[in-house]
Amino acid sequence: MLVVDKDRESFYQFLFNHLKENGIALICTMGDGKEEWHSNIEDAFKLQKRTHEETGEEIFIASTSCRKVSFNTLNKELDNNNLELLENGVTSIMPDFPAIMYAVVKKRNQNE
């Protein structure tokens, strides 16, 4: 969900630096693997009026920023940060997240 490219790269570098030689990491993010979209980061943390699903009461919550990338973009980001994709797909966490992308990665073998 990180919007800014620099932040995304820092995340991947953190993963790379903290994975053990044979370690794997699971990355999950919102998206269907096809859509490319991002919110305006300047709007993050602004109060937004929402309706509570159970009570119907209007409440204010802090907004967040979000970025959805395609599998093509995700794969390029992983490759650029020396991470090897082992598996990817789309799953869901209902009812709130009908499409969640996932990727299982490890450090790329430096001899490749």
All heavy atoms as an XYZ file, in Angstrom:
909
protein
N       0.806     -1.198      0.000
C       0.000      0.000      0.000
C       0.848      1.261      0.000
O       0.311      2.350     -0.047
C      -0.930     -0.001      1.212
C      -2.006     -1.059      1.134
S      -3.153     -1.032      2.502
C      -3.760      0.633      2.477
N       2.162      1.101      0.085
C       3.035      2.277      0.062
C       2.914      2.964     -1.293
O       3.027      2.330     -2.338
C       4.474      1.863      0.326
C       4.716      1.212      1.700
C       6.104      0.608      1.764
C       4.494      2.206      2.811
N       2.697      4.274     -1.278
C       2.423      5.027     -2.502
C       3.700      5.487     -3.196
O       3.863      5.321     -4.396
C       1.495      6.228     -2.191
C       1.308      7.096     -3.424
C       0.146      5.743     -1.655
N       4.626      6.053     -2.457
C       5.824      6.672     -3.026
C       6.857      5.597     -3.382
O       7.149      4.702     -2.583
C       6.415      7.692     -2.021
C       7.673      8.339     -2.559
C       5.367      8.739     -1.650
N       7.416      5.694     -4.598
C       8.397      4.700     -5.060
C       9.549      4.538     -4.081
O       9.991      3.415     -3.823
C       8.946      5.083     -6.436
C       7.941      4.875     -7.552
O       7.005      4.062     -7.388
O       8.087      5.537     -8.592
N      10.053      5.633     -3.537
C      11.172      5.570     -2.595
C      10.802      4.745     -1.353
O      11.601      3.958     -0.860
C      11.591      6.988     -2.193
C      12.768      7.044     -1.255
C      13.132      8.486     -0.923
C      14.222      8.520      0.133
N      14.529      9.876      0.558
N       9.584      4.907     -0.865
C       9.119      4.140      0.296
C       8.996      2.662     -0.046
O       9.343      1.791      0.753
C       7.774      4.665      0.790
C       7.856      6.070      1.350
O       8.960      6.498      1.752
O       6.811      6.750      1.382
N       8.520      2.362     -1.237
C       8.382      0.970     -1.666
C       9.763      0.314     -1.765
O       9.967     -0.804     -1.320
C       7.641      0.898     -2.998
C       6.197      1.373     -2.887
C       5.489      1.413     -4.222
N       5.227      0.079     -4.748
C       4.222     -0.700     -4.365
N       3.388     -0.278     -3.444
N       4.052     -1.886     -4.899
N      10.722      1.050     -2.337
C      12.085      0.520     -2.450
C      12.690      0.281     -1.068
O      13.347     -0.738     -0.843
C      12.952      1.485     -3.249
C      14.323      0.924     -3.542
C      15.117      1.808     -4.482
O      14.593      2.184     -5.537
O      16.284      2.094     -4.136
N      12.464      1.190     -0.140
C      12.969      1.019      1.239
C      12.380     -0.236      1.879
O      13.066     -0.957      2.595
C      12.638      2.236      2.103
O      13.348      3.361      1.670
N      11.097     -0.498      1.621
C      10.447     -1.698      2.142
C      11.124     -2.959      1.598
O      11.453     -3.879      2.333
C       8.956     -1.684      1.786
C       8.263     -2.988      2.061
C       7.963     -3.374      3.355
C       7.913     -3.830      1.013
C       7.327     -4.575      3.610
C       7.268     -5.029      1.255
C       6.974     -5.408      2.555
N      11.342     -2.983      0.285
C      11.988     -4.153     -0.325
C      13.417     -4.319      0.178
O      13.875     -5.447      0.407
C      11.982     -4.049     -1.854
C      10.603     -4.132     -2.446
C      10.143     -3.125     -3.288
C       9.757     -5.198     -2.184
C       8.875     -3.195     -3.847
C       8.491     -5.267     -2.731
C       8.057     -4.264     -3.563
O       6.807     -4.329     -4.113
N      14.145     -3.226      0.363
C      15.509     -3.302      0.895
C      15.495     -3.837      2.323
O      16.366     -4.621      2.704
C      16.185     -1.940      0.829
C      16.529     -1.518     -0.575
C      17.064     -0.095     -0.660
O      17.185      0.606      0.338
N      17.370      0.346     -1.867
N      14.509     -3.413      3.108
C      14.370     -3.934      4.475
C      14.171     -5.445      4.437
O      14.818     -6.186      5.188
C      13.189     -3.253      5.182
C      12.920     -3.795      6.549
C      13.590     -3.276      7.652
C      12.004     -4.822      6.747
C      13.350     -3.775      8.919
C      11.767     -5.331      8.010
C      12.442     -4.804      9.108
N      13.274     -5.911      3.557
C      13.062     -7.358      3.429
C      14.357     -8.066      3.066
O      14.732     -9.066      3.699
C      12.026     -7.662      2.348
C      10.572     -7.561      2.695
C       9.721     -7.913      1.472
C      10.198     -8.435      3.853
N      15.029     -7.575      2.051
C      16.264     -8.199      1.597
C      17.288     -8.266      2.731
O      17.911     -9.303      2.957
C      16.844     -7.435      0.401
C      18.083     -8.066     -0.149
C      17.994     -9.055     -1.103
C      19.343     -7.680      0.289
C      19.133     -9.659     -1.615
C      20.491     -8.272     -0.213
C      20.385     -9.269     -1.174
N      17.450     -7.176      3.459
C      18.453     -7.108      4.521
C      18.121     -7.980      5.727
O      19.015     -8.338      6.488
C      18.659     -5.664      4.980
C      19.328     -4.819      3.919
O      20.064     -5.317      3.079
N      19.042     -3.530      3.938
N      16.860     -8.319      5.911
C      16.467     -9.087      7.092
C      16.138    -10.546      6.808
O      15.924    -11.319      7.733
C      15.291     -8.399      7.791
C      15.712     -7.153      8.490
N      15.843     -5.943      7.840
C      16.071     -6.929      9.766
C      16.255     -5.025      8.692
N      16.406     -5.600      9.871
N      16.121    -10.924      5.543
C      15.896    -12.329      5.225
C      17.181    -13.122      5.429
O      18.256    -12.689      5.008
C      15.442    -12.489      3.770
C      13.974    -12.271      3.488
C      13.713    -12.263      1.988
C      13.130    -13.336      4.160
N      17.053    -14.276      6.069
C      18.194    -15.177      6.192
C      18.451    -15.812      4.833
O      17.630    -15.700      3.912
C      17.916    -16.234      7.253
C      17.808    -15.645      8.636
C      17.615    -16.710      9.668
C      17.525    -16.051     11.041
N      17.413    -17.017     12.097
N      19.568    -16.493      4.702
C      19.974    -17.056      3.409
C      18.872    -17.876      2.754
O      18.614    -17.739      1.566
C      21.224    -17.917      3.583
C      21.755    -18.454      2.274
C      23.029    -19.252      2.461
O      23.750    -19.014      3.442
O      23.289    -20.116      1.613
N      18.190    -18.728      3.497
C      17.131    -19.568      2.938
C      15.742    -19.114      3.384
O      14.774    -19.861      3.260
C      17.348    -21.032      3.314
C      18.589    -21.591      2.661
O      18.834    -21.363      1.481
N      19.399    -22.297      3.426
N      15.642    -17.895      3.906
C      14.371    -17.384      4.396
C      13.437    -16.966      3.279
O      13.858    -16.693      2.156
N      12.152    -16.951      3.609
C      11.143    -16.486      2.669
C      10.276    -15.434      3.359
O      10.193    -15.390      4.587
C      10.261    -17.630      2.121
C       9.517    -18.342      3.246
C      11.075    -18.602      1.299
C       8.474    -19.333      2.755
N       9.657    -14.599      2.552
C       8.766    -13.561      3.072
C       7.453    -13.610      2.303
O       7.426    -13.924      1.112
C       9.397    -12.178      2.923
N       6.381    -13.291      2.995
C       5.065    -13.191      2.389
C       4.699    -11.715      2.328
O       4.690    -11.021      3.341
C       4.021    -13.946      3.226
C       2.558    -13.776      2.811
C       2.326    -14.332      1.405
C       1.648    -14.442      3.826
N       4.427    -11.231      1.129
C       4.006     -9.848      0.920
C       2.529     -9.879      0.532
O       2.145    -10.600     -0.392
C       4.817     -9.179     -0.208
C       6.304     -9.179      0.124
C       4.310     -7.770     -0.461
C       7.183     -8.760     -1.042
N       1.708     -9.113      1.233
C       0.281     -9.001      0.908
C      -0.051     -7.538      0.689
O       0.426     -6.668      1.423
C      -0.577     -9.550      2.042
S      -0.373    -11.310      2.323
N      -0.874     -7.272     -0.311
C      -1.278     -5.908     -0.608
C      -2.639     -5.923     -1.285
O      -3.026     -6.915     -1.898
C      -0.230     -5.197     -1.494
O      -0.586     -3.825     -1.631
C      -0.086     -5.844     -2.844
N      -3.349     -4.825     -1.156
C      -4.658     -4.732     -1.797
C      -4.484     -4.714     -3.309
O      -3.535     -4.146     -3.821
C      -5.373     -3.467     -1.325
C      -5.749     -3.519      0.136
S      -6.361     -1.963      0.800
C      -7.635     -1.529     -0.318
N      -5.408     -5.373     -4.011
C      -5.381     -5.339     -5.461
C      -5.706     -6.678     -6.077
O      -5.675     -7.709     -5.415
N      -6.005     -6.625     -7.369
C      -6.375     -7.833     -8.103
C      -5.268     -8.319     -9.039
O      -5.443     -9.258     -9.791
C      -7.658     -7.608     -8.893
C      -7.536     -6.495     -9.935
O      -6.414     -5.975    -10.148
O      -8.568     -6.147    -10.533
N      -4.113     -7.643     -9.002
C      -2.997     -8.033     -9.851
C      -3.038     -7.435    -11.238
O      -2.108     -7.608    -12.012
N      -4.126     -6.723    -11.566
C      -4.276     -6.124    -12.889
C      -4.330     -4.605    -12.816
O      -3.732     -3.927    -13.630
C      -5.553     -6.637    -13.551
C      -5.582     -8.134    -13.736
C      -6.938     -8.589    -14.222
C      -7.018    -10.112    -14.193
N      -8.374    -10.590    -14.412
N      -5.079     -4.094    -11.835
C      -5.332     -2.663    -11.719
C      -4.120     -1.916    -11.172
O      -3.434     -2.397    -10.282
C      -6.526     -2.445    -10.779
C      -6.908     -1.011    -10.573
C      -8.059     -0.845     -9.583
O      -8.357     -1.781     -8.822
O      -8.637      0.242     -9.585
N      -3.852     -0.733    -11.724
C      -2.827      0.180    -11.221
C      -3.552      1.444    -10.756
O      -4.290      2.053    -11.539
C      -1.822      0.543    -12.320
C      -1.033     -0.627    -12.854
C       0.337     -0.781    -12.210
O       0.792      0.154    -11.534
O       0.936     -1.850    -12.411
N      -3.373      1.814     -9.500
C      -4.087      2.963     -8.949
C      -3.394      3.429     -7.677
O      -2.794      2.623     -6.966
C      -5.529      2.549     -8.636
C      -6.345      3.590     -7.959
C      -7.057      4.581     -8.548
C      -6.522      3.757     -6.556
N      -7.682      5.351     -7.594
C      -7.367      4.861     -6.350
C      -6.052      3.076     -5.442
C      -7.747      5.299     -5.098
C      -6.433      3.520     -4.180
C      -7.276      4.614     -4.031
N      -3.455      4.730     -7.381
C      -2.975      5.208     -6.088
C      -3.760      6.428     -5.653
O      -4.276      7.190     -6.470
C      -1.465      5.513     -6.107
C      -1.087      6.657     -6.991
N      -1.141      7.962     -6.577
C      -0.664      6.678     -8.270
C      -0.745      8.749     -7.557
N      -0.451      7.987     -8.612
N      -3.863      6.587     -4.337
C      -4.541      7.744     -3.776
C      -3.561      8.912     -3.703
O      -2.356      8.743     -3.883
C      -5.069      7.418     -2.376
O      -3.994      7.115     -1.504
N      -4.099     10.074     -3.414
C      -3.276     11.255     -3.221
C      -2.706     11.210     -1.802
O      -3.457     11.276     -0.829
C      -4.112     12.516     -3.430
C      -3.310     13.783     -3.279
O      -2.169     13.784     -2.813
N      -3.904     14.891     -3.664
N      -1.404     11.087     -1.682
C      -0.763     10.958     -0.372
C      -1.017     12.190      0.511
O      -0.994     12.106      1.731
C       0.742     10.663     -0.522
C       1.312     10.142      0.784
C       1.490     11.864     -1.042
C       2.688      9.551      0.672
N      -1.299     13.331     -0.109
C      -1.586     14.549      0.653
C      -2.898     14.446      1.426
O      -3.114     15.186      2.393
C      -1.629     15.760     -0.281
C      -0.329     16.023     -1.014
C       0.838     16.351     -0.098
O       0.626     17.031      0.914
O       1.971     15.915     -0.409
N      -3.769     13.513      1.035
C      -5.054     13.357      1.708
C      -4.990     12.382      2.888
O      -5.969     12.230      3.617
C      -6.116     12.875      0.722
C      -6.454     13.941     -0.297
O      -6.257     15.136     -0.004
O      -6.917     13.572     -1.393
N      -3.846     11.712      3.060
C      -3.716     10.761      4.161
C      -3.877     11.476      5.494
O      -3.367     12.578      5.683
C      -2.368     10.053      4.096
N      -4.594     10.862      6.392
C      -4.853     11.309      7.762
C      -5.872     12.435      7.868
O      -6.133     12.925      8.950
C      -3.558     11.666      8.501
C      -2.591     10.519      8.532
C      -1.440     10.552      7.758
C      -2.852      9.393      9.282
C      -0.553      9.484      7.751
C      -1.981      8.319      9.287
C      -0.825      8.366      8.522
N      -6.470     12.853      6.757
C      -7.569     13.813      6.839
C      -8.806     13.073      7.331
O      -9.014     11.902      7.004
C      -7.853     14.443      5.474
C      -6.777     15.393      5.019
C      -7.158     16.045      3.708
C      -6.076     17.022      3.268
N      -6.396     17.623      1.967
N      -9.624     13.747      8.115
C     -10.843     13.121      8.620
C     -11.878     13.003      7.507
O     -12.087     13.931      6.732
C     -11.429     13.921      9.777
C     -10.631     13.867     11.078
C     -11.327     14.693     12.157
C     -10.453     12.435     11.553
N     -12.506     11.821      7.445
C     -13.542     11.552      6.466
C     -14.781     11.038      7.184
O     -14.672     10.247      8.125
C     -13.094     10.491      5.466
C     -11.915     10.878      4.623
C     -11.552      9.769      3.653
O     -11.892      8.613      3.845
N     -10.853     10.128      2.594
N     -15.940     11.471      6.722
C     -17.194     10.998      7.306
C     -17.550      9.652      6.687
O     -17.512      9.487      5.475
C     -18.320     11.996      7.043
C     -19.600     11.661      7.803
C     -20.771     12.547      7.411
C     -20.528     13.977      7.758
N     -21.727     14.818      7.515
N     -17.863      8.696      7.518
C     -18.278      7.362      7.074
C     -19.519      6.946      7.867
O     -19.783      7.477      8.936
C     -17.173      6.322      7.326
C     -15.875      6.570      6.609
C     -15.967      6.127      5.151
N     -14.774      6.454      4.413
C     -13.721      5.661      4.276
N     -13.709      4.486      4.837
N     -12.685      6.057      3.573
N     -20.211      5.967      7.369
C     -21.360      5.411      8.071
C     -20.968      4.053      8.630
O     -20.512      3.178      7.877
C     -22.562      5.271      7.121
O     -22.872      6.559      6.583
C     -23.772      4.735      7.859
N     -21.121      3.891      9.940
C     -20.799      2.622     10.601
C     -21.737      1.548     10.068
O     -22.960      1.723     10.044
C     -20.943      2.773     12.122
C     -20.404      1.623     12.889
N     -21.139      0.482     13.116
C     -19.198      1.437     13.472
C     -20.410     -0.359     13.818
N     -19.223      0.180     14.056
N     -21.181      0.421      9.598
C     -21.972     -0.623      8.950
C     -23.043     -1.223      9.855
O     -24.130     -1.540      9.411
C     -21.059     -1.734      8.434
C     -20.223     -1.324      7.254
C     -19.327     -2.444      6.750
O     -19.516     -3.609      7.162
O     -18.436     -2.149      5.938
N     -22.727     -1.412     11.124
C     -23.670     -2.084     12.017
C     -24.707     -1.139     12.610
O     -25.872     -1.508     12.752
C     -22.908     -2.809     13.131
C     -22.093     -3.980     12.629
C     -21.331     -4.678     13.738
O     -21.633     -4.447     14.928
O     -20.420     -5.465     13.407
N     -24.273      0.072     12.975
C     -25.182      0.986     13.670
C     -25.831      2.007     12.760
O     -26.849      2.607     13.125
C     -24.431      1.748     14.780
O     -23.471      2.621     14.174
C     -23.766      0.791     15.754
N     -25.257      2.239     11.571
C     -25.768      3.268     10.684
C     -25.389      4.677     11.122
O     -25.750      5.658     10.484
N     -24.648      4.772     12.222
C     -24.227      6.070     12.762
C     -23.111      6.666     11.913
O     -22.215      5.963     11.460
C     -23.740      5.871     14.205
C     -23.294      7.126     14.894
C     -22.778      6.857     16.306
O     -23.097      5.794     16.868
O     -22.047      7.704     16.811
N     -23.175      7.990     11.702
C     -22.100      8.665     10.985
C     -20.938      8.916     11.943
O     -21.134      9.376     13.069
C     -22.588      9.984     10.393
C     -23.493      9.775      9.204
C     -23.806     11.063      8.470
O     -23.592     12.159      9.020
O     -24.284     10.958      7.330
N     -19.739      8.563     11.488
C     -18.529      8.722     12.291
C     -17.445      9.358     11.424
O     -17.556      9.384     10.199
C     -18.036      7.365     12.852
C     -17.759      6.377     11.698
C     -19.033      6.788     13.846
C     -17.141      5.069     12.143
N     -16.417      9.859     12.067
C     -15.261     10.399     11.359
C     -14.073      9.487     11.604
O     -13.824      9.074     12.746
C     -14.943     11.819     11.834
C     -15.911     12.839     11.339
C     -17.034     13.169     12.081
C     -15.720     13.461     10.109
C     -17.946     14.103     11.615
C     -16.620     14.394      9.639
C     -17.736     14.712     10.396
N     -13.367      9.145     10.532
C     -12.152      8.341     10.645
C     -11.042      9.009      9.849
O     -11.299      9.788      8.934
C     -12.356      6.891     10.139
C     -12.695      6.879      8.644
C     -13.426      6.175     10.948
C     -12.620      5.520      8.021
N      -9.813      8.693     10.205
C      -8.662      9.217      9.467
C      -8.490      8.399      8.194
O      -8.546      7.170      8.216
C      -7.401      9.143     10.315
N      -8.302      9.082      7.083
C      -8.071      8.391      5.822
C      -6.639      7.862      5.780
O      -5.799      8.231      6.599
C      -8.328      9.337      4.654
O      -7.398     10.392      4.676
N      -6.384      7.004      4.821
C      -5.033      6.471      4.624
C      -4.649      6.663      3.159
O      -5.463      7.063      2.340
C      -4.970      4.966      4.954
O      -5.850      4.269      4.070
C      -5.359      4.696      6.390
N      -3.414      6.352      2.859
C      -2.998      6.354      1.458
C      -2.970      4.903      0.982
O      -2.891      3.975      1.776
C      -1.622      7.005      1.307
O      -0.675      6.337      2.079
N      -3.048      4.728     -0.315
C      -3.106      3.379     -0.865
C      -2.550      3.382     -2.280
O      -2.729      4.343     -3.023
C      -4.558      2.901     -0.892
S      -4.773      1.265     -1.613
N      -1.869      2.315     -2.625
C      -1.403      2.120     -4.001
C      -1.644      0.668     -4.373
O      -1.277     -0.247     -3.630
C       0.075      2.445     -4.119
C       0.607      2.267     -5.545
C       2.024      2.770     -5.648
N       2.586      2.531     -6.948
C       3.826      2.849     -7.275
N       4.617      3.429     -6.374
N       4.288      2.607     -8.472
N      -2.267      0.472     -5.501
C      -2.460     -0.868     -6.050
C      -1.586     -0.975     -7.289
O      -1.552     -0.064     -8.110
C      -3.923     -1.085     -6.440
C      -4.872     -1.078     -5.272
C      -6.298     -1.283     -5.753
C      -7.282     -1.204     -4.608
N      -8.663     -1.416     -5.085
N      -0.865     -2.075     -7.401
C      -0.027     -2.314     -8.575
C      -0.428     -3.635     -9.221
O      -1.037     -4.491     -8.586
C       1.485     -2.332     -8.228
C       1.936     -1.004     -7.673
C       1.824     -3.465     -7.283
N      -0.065     -3.785    -10.471
C      -0.302     -5.038    -11.183
C       0.805     -6.027    -10.812
O       1.838     -5.652    -10.254
C      -0.290     -4.795    -12.688
O       1.017     -4.411    -13.099
N       0.574     -7.285    -11.147
C       1.641     -8.268    -10.932
C       2.866     -7.923    -11.763
O       3.991     -8.147    -11.332
C       1.167     -9.692    -11.259
C       0.380    -10.326    -10.147
C      -0.915    -10.741    -10.356
C       0.928    -10.502     -8.890
C      -1.642    -11.335     -9.341
C       0.219    -11.080     -7.865
C      -1.080    -11.501     -8.089
N       2.671     -7.353    -12.927
C       3.797     -6.953    -13.770
C       4.676     -5.933    -13.041
O       5.901     -6.068    -12.989
C       3.282     -6.386    -15.103
C       4.404     -6.098    -16.067
O       5.306     -6.908    -16.250
N       4.339     -4.942    -16.694
N       4.050     -4.907    -12.470
C       4.805     -3.894    -11.718
C       5.451     -4.499    -10.481
O       6.626     -4.241    -10.192
C       3.880     -2.719    -11.316
O       3.408     -2.092    -12.510
C       4.603     -1.704    -10.460
N       4.705     -5.313     -9.745
C       5.252     -5.948     -8.544
C       6.473     -6.789     -8.889
O       7.504     -6.719     -8.216
C       4.191     -6.805     -7.861
C       4.643     -7.558     -6.611
C       5.046     -6.603     -5.496
C       3.549     -8.510     -6.137
N       6.385     -7.567     -9.959
C       7.512     -8.419    -10.355
C       8.746     -7.589    -10.715
O       9.878     -7.965    -10.372
C       7.118     -9.324    -11.515
C       6.090    -10.359    -11.106
O       5.888    -10.623     -9.930
N       5.422    -10.929    -12.080
N       8.550     -6.457    -11.392
C       9.673     -5.571    -11.714
C      10.293     -5.004    -10.449
O      11.520     -4.920    -10.328
C       9.217     -4.438    -12.630
C       8.929     -4.869    -14.045
C       8.418     -3.712    -14.880
C       7.999     -4.179    -16.256
N       7.404     -3.077    -17.043
N       9.459     -4.589     -9.491
C       9.971     -4.051     -8.230
C      10.780     -5.109     -7.481
O      11.866     -4.806     -6.953
C       8.818     -3.569     -7.343
C       8.113     -2.346     -7.854
C       6.901     -1.960     -7.021
O       6.336     -2.815     -6.309
O       6.520     -0.784     -7.098
N      10.279     -6.329     -7.437
C      11.002     -7.411     -6.759
C      12.341     -7.651     -7.435
O      13.380     -7.752     -6.770
C      10.163     -8.689     -6.761
C       8.851     -8.647     -5.983
C       8.050     -9.919     -6.215
C       9.098     -8.418     -4.499
N      12.323     -7.747     -8.754
C      13.546     -7.996     -9.519
C      14.567     -6.883     -9.291
O      15.757     -7.155     -9.097
C      13.213     -8.131    -11.006
C      14.388     -8.629    -11.806
O      14.963     -9.678    -11.440
O      14.751     -7.962    -12.789
N      14.117     -5.629     -9.303
C      15.012     -4.491     -9.089
C      15.629     -4.460     -7.703
O      16.623     -3.769     -7.475
C      14.277     -3.170     -9.330
C      13.948     -2.945    -10.784
O      14.528     -3.554    -11.675
N      12.990     -2.080    -11.042
N      15.030     -5.195     -6.774
C      15.518     -5.207     -5.392
C      16.071     -6.561     -4.981
O      16.125     -6.900     -3.804
C      14.396     -4.749     -4.456
C      14.153     -3.261     -4.592
O      14.884     -2.468     -4.029
N      13.143     -2.879     -5.369
N      16.497     -7.356     -5.965
C      17.180     -8.638     -5.741
C      16.346     -9.631     -4.944
O      16.871    -10.407     -4.152
C      18.538     -8.418     -5.063
C      19.473     -7.643     -5.939
O      19.645     -7.980     -7.104
N      20.060     -6.580     -5.415
N      15.039     -9.602     -5.186
C      14.145    -10.572     -4.567
C      13.579    -11.473     -5.660
O      13.183    -11.001     -6.723
C      13.015     -9.866     -3.811
C      13.478     -9.081     -2.586
C      12.382     -8.146     -2.108
C      13.917    -10.019     -1.474
N      13.549    -12.765     -5.389
C      13.059    -13.746     -6.350
C      11.635    -14.143     -5.981
O      11.359    -14.508     -4.838
C      13.959    -14.980     -6.336
C      13.520    -16.068     -7.273
C      14.403    -17.299     -7.196
O      15.544    -17.201     -6.696
O      13.937    -18.364     -7.638
N      10.756    -14.091     -6.945
C       9.366    -14.482     -6.747
C       9.258    -16.003     -6.777
O       9.679    -16.644     -7.735
C       8.491    -13.877     -7.849
C       7.018    -14.245     -7.800
C       6.348    -13.652     -6.560
C       6.322    -13.774     -9.064
N       8.693    -16.579     -5.723
C       8.481    -18.023     -5.666
C       7.046    -18.394     -6.027
O       6.800    -19.433     -6.630
C       8.799    -18.551     -4.261
C      10.216    -18.313     -3.764
C      10.365    -18.775     -2.324
C      11.221    -19.019     -4.665
N       6.106    -17.546     -5.618
C       4.684    -17.814     -5.875
C       3.922    -16.511     -5.718
O       4.288    -15.669     -4.890
C       4.171    -18.842     -4.853
C       2.715    -19.177     -4.962
C       2.239    -20.138     -3.873
O       3.056    -20.899     -3.325
O       1.047    -20.103     -3.576
N       2.859    -16.352     -6.504
C       1.982    -15.208     -6.297
C       0.566    -15.586     -6.663
O       0.323    -16.611     -7.294
C       2.453    -13.967     -7.065
C       2.384    -14.116     -8.565
O       1.828    -15.062     -9.092
N       2.970    -13.176     -9.279
N      -0.371    -14.761     -6.241
C      -1.770    -15.028     -6.538
C      -2.654    -13.971     -5.918
O      -2.175    -12.969     -5.384
N      -3.943    -14.218     -5.995
C      -4.944    -13.325     -5.414
C      -5.826    -14.157     -4.495
O      -6.234    -15.266     -4.838
C      -5.800    -12.655     -6.512
C      -6.882    -11.786     -5.903
C      -4.929    -11.833     -7.452
N      -6.094    -13.625     -3.324
C      -6.990    -14.258     -2.369
C      -7.927    -13.180     -1.849
O      -7.981    -12.081     -2.392
C      -6.199    -14.951     -1.241
O      -7.097    -15.723     -0.438
C      -5.442    -13.970     -0.378
N      -8.690    -13.469     -0.818
C      -9.600    -12.472     -0.260
C      -9.680    -12.610      1.245
O      -9.396    -13.671      1.799
C     -10.999    -12.612     -0.865
O     -11.561    -13.857     -0.509
N     -10.042    -11.518      1.881
C     -10.350    -11.496      3.305
C     -11.721    -10.828      3.392
O     -11.831     -9.606      3.393
C      -9.293    -10.720      4.119
C      -7.900    -11.300      3.883
C      -9.645    -10.739      5.604
C      -6.773    -10.482      4.482
N     -12.740    -11.640      3.373
C     -14.107    -11.125      3.300
C     -14.599    -10.705      4.675
O     -14.174    -11.270      5.666
C     -15.027    -12.191      2.709
C     -14.662    -12.540      1.283
S     -14.595    -11.143      0.153
C     -16.325    -10.813     -0.074
N     -15.433     -9.700      4.772
C     -16.079     -9.002      3.669
C     -15.338     -7.744      3.233
O     -15.701     -7.126      2.247
C     -17.437     -8.604      4.271
C     -17.111     -8.320      5.709
C     -16.032     -9.335      6.061
N     -14.285     -7.368      3.964
C     -13.658     -6.065      3.727
C     -12.714     -6.004      2.541
O     -12.563     -4.953      1.933
C     -12.911     -5.615      4.991
C     -13.848     -5.434      6.171
O     -14.946     -4.878      5.962
O     -13.494     -5.855      7.282
N     -12.036     -7.091      2.233
C     -11.022     -7.077      1.184
C     -11.279     -8.219      0.192
O     -10.721     -9.302      0.328
C      -9.627     -7.194      1.795
C      -9.318     -6.115      2.789
C      -9.353     -6.378      4.152
C      -9.023     -4.827      2.370
C      -9.078     -5.383      5.076
C      -8.756     -3.817      3.285
C      -8.786     -4.091      4.645
N     -12.092     -7.963     -0.822
C     -12.424     -9.030     -1.765
C     -11.267     -9.440     -2.669
O     -11.302    -10.514     -3.254
C     -13.577     -8.439     -2.587
C     -13.439     -6.961     -2.432
C     -12.813     -6.720     -1.093
N     -10.223     -8.603     -2.780
C      -9.068     -8.952     -3.616
C      -7.789     -8.522     -2.909
O      -7.535     -7.338     -2.730
C      -9.160     -8.287     -4.979
N      -7.008     -9.511     -2.501
C      -5.717     -9.280     -1.858
C      -4.660    -10.023     -2.668
O      -4.747    -11.246     -2.847
C      -5.691     -9.808     -0.406
C      -6.733     -9.098      0.449
C      -4.307     -9.713      0.201
C      -6.394     -7.669      0.782
N      -3.680     -9.284     -3.171
C      -2.557     -9.913     -3.878
C      -1.571    -10.446     -2.847
O      -1.394     -9.846     -1.787
C      -1.821     -8.890     -4.736
C      -2.584     -8.349     -5.897
S      -1.743     -6.958     -6.704
C      -0.118     -7.595     -7.033
N      -0.925    -11.550     -3.178
C       0.148    -12.028     -2.326
C       1.322    -12.473     -3.185
O       1.163    -12.841     -4.344
C      -0.309    -13.157     -1.397
C      -0.589    -14.459     -2.107
C       0.431    -15.386     -2.320
C      -1.860    -14.758     -2.588
C       0.182    -16.576     -2.979
C      -2.116    -15.936     -3.238
C      -1.088    -16.847     -3.430
O      -1.335    -18.021     -4.087
N       2.508    -12.387     -2.591
C       3.725    -12.857     -3.248
C       4.623    -13.474     -2.186
O       4.796    -12.904     -1.107
C       4.451    -11.710     -3.943
N       5.155    -14.629     -2.470
C       6.142    -15.292     -1.617
C       7.486    -15.081     -2.296
O       7.659    -15.396     -3.480
C       5.833    -16.797     -1.450
C       6.873    -17.460     -0.569
C       4.423    -16.992     -0.886
N       8.435    -14.514     -1.551
C       9.727    -14.150     -2.129
C      10.893    -14.628     -1.264
O      10.712    -14.946     -0.089
C       9.845    -12.610     -2.306
C       8.749    -12.077     -3.216
C       9.834    -11.887     -0.975
N      12.054    -14.679     -1.886
C      13.298    -14.933     -1.171
C      14.370    -14.085     -1.806
O      14.170    -13.486     -2.872
C      13.675    -16.419     -1.227
C      14.108    -16.897     -2.605
C      14.595    -18.324     -2.570
C      15.207    -18.713     -3.908
N      15.863    -20.012     -3.864
N      15.540    -14.029     -1.163
C      16.666    -13.314     -1.752
C      17.064    -14.008     -3.048
O      17.088    -15.236     -3.118
C      17.883    -13.338     -0.823
C      17.788    -12.425      0.355
C      19.104    -12.491      1.142
C      19.094    -11.519      2.274
N      20.396    -11.473      2.967
N      17.380    -13.203     -4.068
C      17.858    -13.784     -5.311
C      19.253    -14.346     -5.080
O      20.076    -13.716     -4.416
C      17.894    -12.752     -6.424
C      18.398    -13.366     -7.734
C      18.590    -12.390     -8.850
N      17.377    -11.675     -9.189
C      17.304    -10.352     -9.234
N      18.341     -9.604     -8.970
N      16.182     -9.763     -9.566
N      19.527    -15.499     -5.652
C      20.846    -16.104     -5.586
C      21.815    -15.154     -6.297
O      21.647    -14.865     -7.479
C      20.832    -17.479     -6.245
C      22.144    -18.198     -6.137
O      23.200    -17.584     -5.948
N      22.094    -19.505     -6.244
N      22.809    -14.663     -5.585
C      23.742    -13.665     -6.138
C      24.606    -14.242     -7.255
O      25.259    -13.506     -7.979
C      24.615    -13.098     -5.020
C      23.808    -12.366     -3.956
C      22.973    -11.223     -4.502
O      23.449    -10.416     -5.298
N      21.714    -11.138     -4.102
N      24.608    -15.578     -7.431
C      25.400    -16.221     -8.487
C      24.649    -16.289     -9.808
O      25.181    -16.757    -10.794
C      25.828    -17.621     -8.058
C      26.711    -17.580     -6.842
O      27.477    -16.628     -6.639
N      26.618    -18.599     -5.981
N      23.389    -15.859     -9.816
C      22.588    -15.949    -11.046
C      22.916    -14.819    -11.977
O      23.253    -13.753    -11.633
C      21.096    -15.939    -10.703
C      20.660    -17.192     -9.974
C      19.186    -17.169     -9.642
O      18.453    -16.232    -10.029
O      18.744    -18.104     -8.974
